[in-house]
Amino acid sequence: MKKKNKNAIIRKKKEFRFHKIELISSNNKNSIGWHPAYVFLEKGNVFIYVSLTHSNSIKNGIVIKLKKNPNPKDNRDSFYVCEVKEDTKDRFRRRREGWSMDAEDDNAIRDLFMKKR
């Protein structure tokens, strides 16, 4: 069993990846899906991130509209879920090239992280 380092250095990151999520269908079968995530910090083997979505409402949470969609090929409105999450690096796919977060949105997400700490 690996020992977790609680004193791991937190490094700033600015990248978009797809995060592995488990979906439960109506007939109670588990399936795996991938959802876009903005990784803004890295702590050892863990990414700290917020989920991105096109939906202006979600079942159990609050979403905040982004100033600009991070995906340059998409013109639709984009939102981030107002919940900072952590997960291991192996549950993320490769980095999404060309995506960028607006500076104001990045600062708002980092402020959210500092408030939740």
N, CA, C and O atoms as CSV, one atom per row, in Angstrom:
chain,resi,resn,atom,element,x,y,z
A,1,MET,N,N,0.840,-1.185,0.000
A,1,MET,CA,C,0.000,0.000,0.000
A,1,MET,C,C,0.881,1.244,0.000
A,1,MET,O,O,1.836,1.338,0.772
A,2,LYS,N,N,0.557,2.197,-0.868
A,2,LYS,CA,C,1.349,3.407,-0.959
A,2,LYS,C,C,1.040,4.330,0.202
A,2,LYS,O,O,-0.101,4.451,0.648
A,3,LYS,N,N,2.091,4.976,0.677
A,3,LYS,CA,C,1.937,5.931,1.765
A,3,LYS,C,C,1.626,7.305,1.171
A,3,LYS,O,O,2.335,7.767,0.278
A,4,LYS,N,N,0.592,7.947,1.650
A,4,LYS,CA,C,0.216,9.260,1.156
A,4,LYS,C,C,1.070,10.315,1.843
A,4,LYS,O,O,1.261,10.284,3.059
A,5,ASN,N,N,1.574,11.235,1.059
A,5,ASN,CA,C,2.377,12.316,1.591
A,5,ASN,C,C,1.482,13.530,1.805
A,5,ASN,O,O,1.094,14.203,0.851
A,6,LYS,N,N,1.162,13.801,3.059
A,6,LYS,CA,C,0.281,14.927,3.364
A,6,LYS,C,C,0.986,16.262,3.187
A,6,LYS,O,O,0.335,17.297,3.043
A,7,ASN,N,N,2.320,16.244,3.197
A,7,ASN,CA,C,3.094,17.472,3.049
A,7,ASN,C,C,3.553,17.686,1.612
A,7,ASN,O,O,4.501,18.432,1.371
A,8,ALA,N,N,2.894,17.043,0.660
A,8,ALA,CA,C,3.278,17.184,-0.754
A,8,ALA,C,C,3.110,18.634,-1.184
A,8,ALA,O,O,2.196,19.334,-0.748
A,9,ILE,N,N,4.002,19.055,-2.036
A,9,ILE,CA,C,3.969,20.428,-2.526
A,9,ILE,C,C,2.815,20.581,-3.511
A,9,ILE,O,O,2.612,19.747,-4.393
A,10,ILE,N,N,2.073,21.657,-3.339
A,10,ILE,CA,C,0.975,21.958,-4.262
A,10,ILE,C,C,1.536,22.831,-5.369
A,10,ILE,O,O,2.078,23.905,-5.108
A,11,ARG,N,N,1.405,22.366,-6.608
A,11,ARG,CA,C,1.901,23.104,-7.767
A,11,ARG,C,C,0.728,23.634,-8.578
A,11,ARG,O,O,-0.271,22.943,-8.782
A,12,LYS,N,N,0.868,24.872,-9.037
A,12,LYS,CA,C,-0.165,25.450,-9.893
A,12,LYS,C,C,-0.155,24.757,-11.237
A,12,LYS,O,O,0.907,24.439,-11.772
A,13,LYS,N,N,-1.322,24.525,-11.778
A,13,LYS,CA,C,-1.474,23.956,-13.111
A,13,LYS,C,C,-2.579,24.727,-13.807
A,13,LYS,O,O,-3.423,25.343,-13.156
A,14,LYS,N,N,-2.574,24.692,-15.098
A,14,LYS,CA,C,-3.658,25.270,-15.886
A,14,LYS,C,C,-3.833,24.369,-17.080
A,14,LYS,O,O,-3.250,24.614,-18.136
A,15,GLU,N,N,-4.629,23.328,-16.927
A,15,GLU,CA,C,-4.843,22.431,-18.051
A,15,GLU,C,C,-6.216,21.796,-17.982
A,15,GLU,O,O,-6.837,21.708,-16.923
A,16,PHE,N,N,-6.659,21.364,-19.120
A,16,PHE,CA,C,-7.963,20.714,-19.242
A,16,PHE,C,C,-7.739,19.253,-19.579
A,16,PHE,O,O,-6.929,18.921,-20.444
A,17,ARG,N,N,-8.464,18.380,-18.889
A,17,ARG,CA,C,-8.394,16.952,-19.139
A,17,ARG,C,C,-9.805,16.394,-19.049
A,17,ARG,O,O,-10.720,17.063,-18.568
A,18,PHE,N,N,-9.971,15.170,-19.514
A,18,PHE,CA,C,-11.246,14.497,-19.317
A,18,PHE,C,C,-11.124,13.606,-18.094
A,18,PHE,O,O,-10.182,12.821,-17.985
A,19,HIS,N,N,-12.071,13.724,-17.176
A,19,HIS,CA,C,-12.082,12.995,-15.921
A,19,HIS,C,C,-13.015,11.788,-16.030
A,19,HIS,O,O,-14.111,11.886,-16.581
A,20,LYS,N,N,-12.573,10.676,-15.509
A,20,LYS,CA,C,-13.341,9.430,-15.554
A,20,LYS,C,C,-14.434,9.470,-14.484
A,20,LYS,O,O,-14.149,9.673,-13.304
A,21,ILE,N,N,-15.669,9.276,-14.901
A,21,ILE,CA,C,-16.783,9.239,-13.948
A,21,ILE,C,C,-17.576,7.959,-14.166
A,21,ILE,O,O,-17.615,7.409,-15.267
A,22,GLU,N,N,-18.203,7.502,-13.099
A,22,GLU,CA,C,-19.037,6.306,-13.190
A,22,GLU,C,C,-20.491,6.726,-13.259
A,22,GLU,O,O,-20.966,7.502,-12.430
A,23,LEU,N,N,-21.181,6.218,-14.235
A,23,LEU,CA,C,-22.586,6.546,-14.449
A,23,LEU,C,C,-23.443,5.336,-14.109
A,23,LEU,O,O,-23.071,4.202,-14.408
A,24,ILE,N,N,-24.574,5.574,-13.495
A,24,ILE,CA,C,-25.504,4.495,-13.186
A,24,ILE,C,C,-26.735,4.694,-14.053
A,24,ILE,O,O,-27.412,5.718,-13.965
A,25,SER,N,N,-27.014,3.718,-14.882
A,25,SER,CA,C,-28.150,3.821,-15.790
A,25,SER,C,C,-29.447,3.455,-15.067
A,25,SER,O,O,-29.430,3.073,-13.896
A,26,SER,N,N,-30.547,3.574,-15.767
A,26,SER,CA,C,-31.861,3.317,-15.170
A,26,SER,C,C,-32.032,1.856,-14.742
A,26,SER,O,O,-32.830,1.561,-13.852
A,27,ASN,N,N,-31.291,0.948,-15.368
A,27,ASN,CA,C,-31.412,-0.455,-14.961
A,27,ASN,C,C,-30.285,-0.865,-14.000
A,27,ASN,O,O,-29.942,-2.042,-13.893
A,28,ASN,N,N,-29.720,0.130,-13.307
A,28,ASN,CA,C,-28.708,-0.047,-12.264
A,28,ASN,C,C,-27.421,-0.722,-12.741
A,28,ASN,O,O,-26.747,-1.394,-11.960
A,29,LYS,N,N,-27.081,-0.549,-14.007
A,29,LYS,CA,C,-25.803,-1.035,-14.507
A,29,LYS,C,C,-24.812,0.125,-14.500
A,29,LYS,O,O,-25.142,1.234,-14.920
A,30,ASN,N,N,-23.610,-0.132,-14.026
A,30,ASN,CA,C,-22.580,0.901,-14.012
A,30,ASN,C,C,-21.917,1.003,-15.379
A,30,ASN,O,O,-21.663,-0.009,-16.034
A,31,SER,N,N,-21.648,2.193,-15.791
A,31,SER,CA,C,-20.880,2.414,-17.011
A,31,SER,C,C,-19.911,3.560,-16.730
A,31,SER,O,O,-20.048,4.282,-15.742
A,32,ILE,N,N,-18.944,3.708,-17.607
A,32,ILE,CA,C,-17.921,4.724,-17.408
A,32,ILE,C,C,-18.093,5.800,-18.462
A,32,ILE,O,O,-18.333,5.506,-19.633
A,33,GLY,N,N,-17.969,7.045,-18.041
A,33,GLY,CA,C,-18.026,8.169,-18.958
A,33,GLY,C,C,-16.854,9.099,-18.687
A,33,GLY,O,O,-16.158,8.964,-17.681
A,34,TRP,N,N,-16.649,10.031,-19.584
A,34,TRP,CA,C,-15.565,11.002,-19.438
A,34,TRP,C,C,-16.173,12.397,-19.501
A,34,TRP,O,O,-16.990,12.690,-20.373
A,35,HIS,N,N,-15.766,13.257,-18.566
A,35,HIS,CA,C,-16.329,14.602,-18.480
A,35,HIS,C,C,-15.192,15.610,-18.415
A,35,HIS,O,O,-14.197,15.351,-17.739
A,36,PRO,N,N,-15.300,16.760,-19.098
A,36,PRO,CA,C,-14.218,17.735,-19.059
A,36,PRO,C,C,-14.015,18.310,-17.662
A,36,PRO,O,O,-14.971,18.544,-16.922
A,37,ALA,N,N,-12.746,18.532,-17.318
A,37,ALA,CA,C,-12.386,19.087,-16.017
A,37,ALA,C,C,-11.257,20.090,-16.197
A,37,ALA,O,O,-10.396,19.924,-17.061
A,38,TYR,N,N,-11.269,21.132,-15.375
A,38,TYR,CA,C,-10.184,22.119,-15.363
A,38,TYR,C,C,-9.303,21.812,-14.165
A,38,TYR,O,O,-9.702,22.018,-13.019
A,39,VAL,N,N,-8.100,21.319,-14.436
A,39,VAL,CA,C,-7.141,20.991,-13.376
A,39,VAL,C,C,-6.348,22.258,-13.097
A,39,VAL,O,O,-5.635,22.752,-13.970
A,40,PHE,N,N,-6.471,22.792,-11.870
A,40,PHE,CA,C,-5.767,24.033,-11.564
A,40,PHE,C,C,-4.681,23.866,-10.518
A,40,PHE,O,O,-3.887,24.785,-10.316
A,41,LEU,N,N,-4.620,22.720,-9.844
A,41,LEU,CA,C,-3.543,22.444,-8.890
A,41,LEU,C,C,-3.174,20.973,-8.938
A,41,LEU,O,O,-4.001,20.124,-9.271
A,42,GLU,N,N,-1.925,20.680,-8.603
A,42,GLU,CA,C,-1.432,19.309,-8.541
A,42,GLU,C,C,-0.756,19.126,-7.189
A,42,GLU,O,O,0.071,19.943,-6.786
A,43,LYS,N,N,-1.111,18.052,-6.491
A,43,LYS,CA,C,-0.521,17.764,-5.184
A,43,LYS,C,C,-0.070,16.310,-5.187
A,43,LYS,O,O,-0.872,15.402,-4.965
A,44,GLY,N,N,1.225,16.095,-5.440
A,44,GLY,CA,C,1.742,14.738,-5.503
A,44,GLY,C,C,1.093,13.973,-6.638
A,44,GLY,O,O,1.230,14.360,-7.798
A,45,ASN,N,N,0.389,12.894,-6.325
A,45,ASN,CA,C,-0.284,12.059,-7.323
A,45,ASN,C,C,-1.763,12.424,-7.473
A,45,ASN,O,O,-2.547,11.628,-7.989
A,46,VAL,N,N,-2.143,13.609,-7.029
A,46,VAL,CA,C,-3.549,14.026,-7.013
A,46,VAL,C,C,-3.712,15.321,-7.801
A,46,VAL,O,O,-2.901,16.240,-7.682
A,47,PHE,N,N,-4.773,15.381,-8.610
A,47,PHE,CA,C,-5.163,16.612,-9.286
A,47,PHE,C,C,-6.322,17.237,-8.517
A,47,PHE,O,O,-7.228,16.535,-8.067
A,48,ILE,N,N,-6.288,18.555,-8.369
A,48,ILE,CA,C,-7.391,19.316,-7.781
A,48,ILE,C,C,-8.062,20.048,-8.942
A,48,ILE,O,O,-7.399,20.751,-9.704
A,49,TYR,N,N,-9.386,19.880,-9.077
A,49,TYR,CA,C,-10.061,20.324,-10.297
A,49,TYR,C,C,-11.500,20.743,-10.021
A,49,TYR,O,O,-12.047,20.510,-8.943
A,50,VAL,N,N,-12.093,21.374,-11.043
A,50,VAL,CA,C,-13.536,21.624,-11.074
A,50,VAL,C,C,-14.064,21.048,-12.383
A,50,VAL,O,O,-13.358,21.038,-13.392
A,51,SER,N,N,-15.289,20.575,-12.365
A,51,SER,CA,C,-15.918,20.010,-13.559
A,51,SER,C,C,-16.507,21.122,-14.419
A,51,SER,O,O,-16.975,22.137,-13.902
A,52,LEU,N,N,-16.481,20.926,-15.713
A,52,LEU,CA,C,-17.064,21.868,-16.665
A,52,LEU,C,C,-18.288,21.231,-17.300
A,52,LEU,O,O,-18.365,20.011,-17.443
A,53,THR,N,N,-19.251,22.077,-17.682
A,53,THR,CA,C,-20.480,21.574,-18.276
A,53,THR,C,C,-21.102,22.636,-19.182
A,53,THR,O,O,-20.759,23.815,-19.094
A,54,HIS,N,N,-22.014,22.211,-20.046
A,54,HIS,CA,C,-22.785,23.145,-20.857
A,54,HIS,C,C,-24.153,23.399,-20.239
A,54,HIS,O,O,-24.876,24.292,-20.681
A,55,SER,N,N,-24.510,22.634,-19.236
A,55,SER,CA,C,-25.820,22.759,-18.609
A,55,SER,C,C,-25.817,23.918,-17.615
A,55,SER,O,O,-24.865,24.090,-16.854
A,56,ASN,N,N,-26.894,24.715,-17.628
A,56,ASN,CA,C,-26.961,25.839,-16.693
A,56,ASN,C,C,-27.549,25.449,-15.340
A,56,ASN,O,O,-27.727,26.306,-14.475
A,57,SER,N,N,-27.852,24.165,-15.148
A,57,SER,CA,C,-28.289,23.673,-13.841
A,57,SER,C,C,-27.903,22.207,-13.728
A,57,SER,O,O,-27.895,21.470,-14.714
A,58,ILE,N,N,-27.585,21.801,-12.507
A,58,ILE,CA,C,-27.281,20.401,-12.242
A,58,ILE,C,C,-28.106,19.954,-11.049
A,58,ILE,O,O,-28.659,20.779,-10.323
A,59,LYS,N,N,-28.186,18.658,-10.850
A,59,LYS,CA,C,-29.067,18.091,-9.840
A,59,LYS,C,C,-28.707,18.525,-8.414
A,59,LYS,O,O,-29.573,19.000,-7.678
A,60,ASN,N,N,-27.453,18.368,-8.024
A,60,ASN,CA,C,-27.066,18.658,-6.639
A,60,ASN,C,C,-25.910,19.641,-6.585
A,60,ASN,O,O,-24.818,19.283,-6.143
A,61,GLY,N,N,-26.125,20.861,-7.020
A,61,GLY,CA,C,-25.041,21.827,-6.961
A,61,GLY,C,C,-25.354,23.123,-7.681
A,61,GLY,O,O,-26.435,23.321,-8.234
A,62,ILE,N,N,-24.362,23.991,-7.649
A,62,ILE,CA,C,-24.476,25.307,-8.253
A,62,ILE,C,C,-23.479,25.381,-9.405
A,62,ILE,O,O,-22.354,24.896,-9.285
A,63,VAL,N,N,-23.880,25.979,-10.505
A,63,VAL,CA,C,-22.969,26.203,-11.619
A,63,VAL,C,C,-22.815,27.704,-11.840
A,63,VAL,O,O,-23.744,28.478,-11.611
A,64,ILE,N,N,-21.630,28.098,-12.287
A,64,ILE,CA,C,-21.339,29.503,-12.560
A,64,ILE,C,C,-20.880,29.619,-14.006
A,64,ILE,O,O,-20.042,28.846,-14.470
A,65,LYS,N,N,-21.442,30.597,-14.711
A,65,LYS,CA,C,-21.130,30.779,-16.126
A,65,LYS,C,C,-19.700,31.305,-16.289
A,65,LYS,O,O,-19.267,32.198,-15.561
A,66,LEU,N,N,-18.984,30.740,-17.247
A,66,LEU,CA,C,-17.638,31.202,-17.579
A,66,LEU,C,C,-17.729,32.386,-18.529
A,66,LEU,O,O,-18.671,32.478,-19.316
A,67,LYS,N,N,-16.765,33.287,-18.464
A,67,LYS,CA,C,-16.739,34.454,-19.351
A,67,LYS,C,C,-16.622,34.018,-20.807
A,67,LYS,O,O,-17.265,34.580,-21.695
A,68,LYS,N,N,-15.780,32.992,-21.037
A,68,LYS,CA,C,-15.595,32.490,-22.406
A,68,LYS,C,C,-15.422,30.985,-22.341
A,68,LYS,O,O,-14.821,30.451,-21.408
A,69,ASN,N,N,-15.957,30.310,-23.347
A,69,ASN,CA,C,-15.836,28.856,-23.409
A,69,ASN,C,C,-14.362,28.494,-23.606
A,69,ASN,O,O,-13.723,29.014,-24.522
A,70,PRO,N,N,-13.807,27.608,-22.761
A,70,PRO,CA,C,-12.397,27.239,-22.886
A,70,PRO,C,C,-12.067,26.491,-24.176
A,70,PRO,O,O,-10.926,26.525,-24.636
A,71,ASN,N,N,-13.060,25.815,-24.763
A,71,ASN,CA,C,-12.850,25.075,-25.999
A,71,ASN,C,C,-12.994,26.043,-27.167
A,71,ASN,O,O,-14.087,26.560,-27.397
A,72,PRO,N,N,-11.915,26.303,-27.914
A,72,PRO,CA,C,-11.993,27.284,-29.002
A,72,PRO,C,C,-12.888,26.848,-30.167
A,72,PRO,O,O,-13.279,27.681,-30.984
A,73,LYS,N,N,-13.215,25.562,-30.252
A,73,LYS,CA,C,-14.046,25.056,-31.340
A,73,LYS,C,C,-15.530,25.038,-30.988
A,73,LYS,O,O,-16.345,24.582,-31.790
A,74,ASP,N,N,-15.895,25.530,-29.797
A,74,ASP,CA,C,-17.274,25.462,-29.317
A,74,ASP,C,C,-17.755,26.858,-28.957
A,74,ASP,O,O,-17.090,27.557,-28.194
A,75,ASN,N,N,-18.890,27.276,-29.486
A,75,ASN,CA,C,-19.425,28.616,-29.227
A,75,ASN,C,C,-20.503,28.642,-28.142
A,75,ASN,O,O,-20.972,29.716,-27.766
A,76,ARG,N,N,-20.894,27.481,-27.641
A,76,ARG,CA,C,-21.965,27.430,-26.641
A,76,ARG,C,C,-21.499,27.995,-25.299
A,76,ARG,O,O,-20.301,28.072,-25.030
A,77,ASP,N,N,-22.467,28.390,-24.458
A,77,ASP,CA,C,-22.142,28.839,-23.109
A,77,ASP,C,C,-21.552,27.674,-22.321
A,77,ASP,O,O,-21.948,26.523,-22.503
A,78,SER,N,N,-20.605,27.985,-21.448
A,78,SER,CA,C,-19.957,26.964,-20.648
A,78,SER,C,C,-20.013,27.382,-19.183
A,78,SER,O,O,-19.973,28.572,-18.870
A,79,PHE,N,N,-20.105,26.405,-18.291
A,79,PHE,CA,C,-20.235,26.652,-16.859
A,79,PHE,C,C,-19.266,25.745,-16.108
A,79,PHE,O,O,-18.855,24.699,-16.611
A,80,TYR,N,N,-18.906,26.167,-14.885
A,80,TYR,CA,C,-18.156,25.261,-14.020
A,80,TYR,C,C,-18.974,24.973,-12.774
A,80,TYR,O,O,-19.714,25.826,-12.285
A,81,VAL,N,N,-18.826,23.754,-12.270
A,81,VAL,CA,C,-19.555,23.341,-11.071
A,81,VAL,C,C,-18.837,23.929,-9.870
A,81,VAL,O,O,-17.622,23.780,-9.733
A,82,CYS,N,N,-19.575,24.590,-9.008
A,82,CYS,CA,C,-19.019,25.306,-7.870
A,82,CYS,C,C,-18.664,24.339,-6.736
A,82,CYS,O,O,-19.154,24.462,-5.614
A,83,GLU,N,N,-17.801,23.379,-7.062
A,83,GLU,CA,C,-17.349,22.387,-6.096
A,83,GLU,C,C,-15.942,21.952,-6.499
A,83,GLU,O,O,-15.733,21.443,-7.601
A,84,VAL,N,N,-14.991,22.154,-5.605
A,84,VAL,CA,C,-13.611,21.758,-5.866
A,84,VAL,C,C,-13.453,20.302,-5.460
A,84,VAL,O,O,-13.822,19.915,-4.351
A,85,LYS,N,N,-12.896,19.489,-6.373
A,85,LYS,CA,C,-12.749,18.056,-6.127
A,85,LYS,C,C,-11.294,17.646,-6.278
A,85,LYS,O,O,-10.494,18.354,-6.888
A,86,GLU,N,N,-10.964,16.485,-5.711
A,86,GLU,CA,C,-9.632,15.905,-5.842
A,86,GLU,C,C,-9.773,14.473,-6.328
A,86,GLU,O,O,-10.701,13.767,-5.935
A,87,ASP,N,N,-8.843,14.040,-7.191
A,87,ASP,CA,C,-8.825,12.659,-7.642
A,87,ASP,C,C,-7.425,12.322,-8.129
A,87,ASP,O,O,-6.650,13.211,-8.486
A,88,THR,N,N,-7.107,11.035,-8.143
A,88,THR,CA,C,-5.776,10.601,-8.548
A,88,THR,C,C,-5.581,10.782,-10.053
A,88,THR,O,O,-6.537,10.785,-10.828
A,89,LYS,N,N,-4.323,10.933,-10.438
A,89,LYS,CA,C,-3.986,11.216,-11.831
A,89,LYS,C,C,-4.419,10.109,-12.785
A,89,LYS,O,O,-4.689,10.382,-13.954
A,90,ASP,N,N,-4.489,8.886,-12.319
A,90,ASP,CA,C,-4.843,7.784,-13.218
A,90,ASP,C,C,-6.304,7.813,-13.664
A,90,ASP,O,O,-6.692,7.038,-14.539
A,91,ARG,N,N,-7.111,8.683,-13.085
A,91,ARG,CA,C,-8.521,8.792,-13.482
A,91,ARG,C,C,-8.742,9.930,-14.484
A,91,ARG,O,O,-9.877,10.344,-14.720
A,92,PHE,N,N,-7.659,10.427,-15.067
A,92,PHE,CA,C,-7.729,11.498,-16.054
A,92,PHE,C,C,-7.101,11.043,-17.359
A,92,PHE,O,O,-6.126,10.292,-17.362
A,93,ARG,N,N,-7.663,11.501,-18.462
A,93,ARG,CA,C,-7.072,11.267,-19.780
A,93,ARG,C,C,-6.048,12.349,-20.071
A,93,ARG,O,O,-5.809,13.247,-19.264
A,94,ARG,N,N,-5.455,12.235,-21.243
A,94,ARG,CA,C,-4.412,13.181,-21.625
A,94,ARG,C,C,-4.928,14.617,-21.686
A,94,ARG,O,O,-6.132,14.871,-21.714
A,95,ARG,N,N,-3.992,15.524,-21.703
A,95,ARG,CA,C,-4.274,16.954,-21.703
A,95,ARG,C,C,-4.957,17.377,-22.994
A,95,ARG,O,O,-4.637,16.861,-24.065
A,96,ARG,N,N,-5.897,18.312,-22.901
A,96,ARG,CA,C,-6.595,18.854,-24.068
A,96,ARG,C,C,-5.814,20.063,-24.579
A,96,ARG,O,O,-5.722,21.077,-23.887
A,97,GLU,N,N,-5.263,19.967,-25.760
A,97,GLU,CA,C,-4.468,21.050,-26.338
A,97,GLU,C,C,-5.377,22.142,-26.901
A,97,GLU,O,O,-6.448,21.854,-27.436
A,98,GLY,N,N,-4.944,23.387,-26.775
A,98,GLY,CA,C,-5.668,24.512,-27.356
A,98,GLY,C,C,-6.740,25.118,-26.454
A,98,GLY,O,O,-7.213,26.221,-26.725
A,99,TRP,N,N,-7.130,24.426,-25.398
A,99,TRP,CA,C,-8.135,24.964,-24.492
A,99,TRP,C,C,-7.460,25.952,-23.550
A,99,TRP,O,O,-6.321,25.734,-23.139
A,100,SER,N,N,-8.155,27.042,-23.202
A,100,SER,CA,C,-7.587,28.008,-22.258
A,100,SER,C,C,-8.696,28.626,-21.412
A,100,SER,O,O,-9.810,28.859,-21.882
A,101,MET,N,N,-8.356,28.884,-20.153
A,101,MET,CA,C,-9.301,29.476,-19.213
A,101,MET,C,C,-9.069,30.983,-19.165
A,101,MET,O,O,-7.927,31.440,-19.129
A,102,ASP,N,N,-10.139,31.739,-19.166
A,102,ASP,CA,C,-10.068,33.185,-19.022
A,102,ASP,C,C,-9.449,33.524,-17.667
A,102,ASP,O,O,-9.702,32.825,-16.686
A,103,ALA,N,N,-8.655,34.569,-17.596
A,103,ALA,CA,C,-7.944,34.939,-16.362
A,103,ALA,C,C,-8.910,35.212,-15.207
A,103,ALA,O,O,-8.646,34.802,-14.076
A,104,GLU,N,N,-10.020,35.896,-15.474
A,104,GLU,CA,C,-11.008,36.191,-14.418
A,104,GLU,C,C,-11.626,34.907,-13.879
A,104,GLU,O,O,-11.808,34.762,-12.670
A,105,ASP,N,N,-11.949,33.978,-14.773
A,105,ASP,CA,C,-12.526,32.701,-14.347
A,105,ASP,C,C,-11.520,31.899,-13.533
A,105,ASP,O,O,-11.881,31.279,-12.533
A,106,ASP,N,N,-10.260,31.908,-13.956
A,106,ASP,CA,C,-9.213,31.194,-13.232
A,106,ASP,C,C,-9.077,31.749,-11.815
A,106,ASP,O,O,-8.974,30.981,-10.859
A,107,ASN,N,N,-9.075,33.062,-11.673
A,107,ASN,CA,C,-8.977,33.679,-10.344
A,107,ASN,C,C,-10.184,33.336,-9.482
A,107,ASN,O,O,-10.038,33.095,-8.284
A,108,ALA,N,N,-11.370,33.310,-10.075
A,108,ALA,CA,C,-12.583,32.968,-9.314
A,108,ALA,C,C,-12.520,31.530,-8.807
A,108,ALA,O,O,-12.927,31.257,-7.678
A,109,ILE,N,N,-12.016,30.609,-9.625
A,109,ILE,CA,C,-11.911,29.206,-9.216
A,109,ILE,C,C,-10.882,29.047,-8.107
A,109,ILE,O,O,-11.112,28.301,-7.155
A,110,ARG,N,N,-9.751,29.736,-8.216
A,110,ARG,CA,C,-8.725,29.668,-7.168
A,110,ARG,C,C,-9.236,30.278,-5.858
A,110,ARG,O,O,-8.924,29.775,-4.778
A,111,ASP,N,N,-10.021,31.361,-5.950
A,111,ASP,CA,C,-10.628,31.947,-4.750
A,111,ASP,C,C,-11.604,30.972,-4.105
A,111,ASP,O,O,-11.646,30.861,-2.879
A,112,LEU,N,N,-12.381,30.270,-4.906
A,112,LEU,CA,C,-13.313,29.257,-4.408
A,112,LEU,C,C,-12.535,28.186,-3.648
A,112,LEU,O,O,-12.958,27.765,-2.571
A,113,PHE,N,N,-11.404,27.742,-4.195
A,113,PHE,CA,C,-10.571,26.734,-3.545
A,113,PHE,C,C,-10.068,27.235,-2.198
A,113,PHE,O,O,-10.090,26.495,-1.214
A,114,MET,N,N,-9.616,28.485,-2.145
A,114,MET,CA,C,-9.088,29.046,-0.891
A,114,MET,C,C,-10.183,29.170,0.165
A,114,MET,O,O,-9.911,28.980,1.350
A,115,LYS,N,N,-11.414,29.484,-0.237
A,115,LYS,CA,C,-12.532,29.578,0.709
A,115,LYS,C,C,-12.900,28.220,1.278
A,115,LYS,O,O,-13.252,28.113,2.453
A,116,LYS,N,N,-12.821,27.176,0.451
A,116,LYS,CA,C,-13.217,25.828,0.876
A,116,LYS,C,C,-12.157,25.151,1.733
A,116,LYS,O,O,-12.450,24.175,2.424
A,117,ARG,N,N,-10.947,25.650,1.694
A,117,ARG,CA,C,-9.840,25.061,2.443
A,117,ARG,C,C,-10.008,25.146,3.913
A,117,ARG,O,O,-9.145,24.686,4.661
